[in-house]
């Protein structure tokens, strides 16, 4: 693979991963009760724990997107 292909690949990965993050956030905002009811079948969580886990996971996922997709994409674009 050459640099153009890697740049294109990382661009598509970036778009896909941000789409997943946005869908996750929107699902959490609009169907939070359904998601919570689904999780409560397996785990005993308070409202605070449930929110903390999801927002923390979203933050970690966003950081991973930045580190593994956006930064390499920008670096390849600058070359």
Steps between C-alpha positions, in 0.01 A plus 500: 500500500623846422451820700189606308329170573591518870368856519176398332466195726555707815251759378231235454583346838474843660157562347376153597624526859355848553168377355501215753577746781220736392249215470602375846456848647163556331377158611613580853313832492177385337456136608689507828221325691495207258879465514495523878224240529700270274816542709314459829409146396869411530645749749375683807587863430381827645415791271829668585704187430319441172560857379862497617577175320347614172648849498842365601487238226401766247793715611746211472362409156535861385861516622577174317347644182719808533818302568458220247305672219518878507865555593637253241261644240624854564863383501457330162318803358790724602759280324 
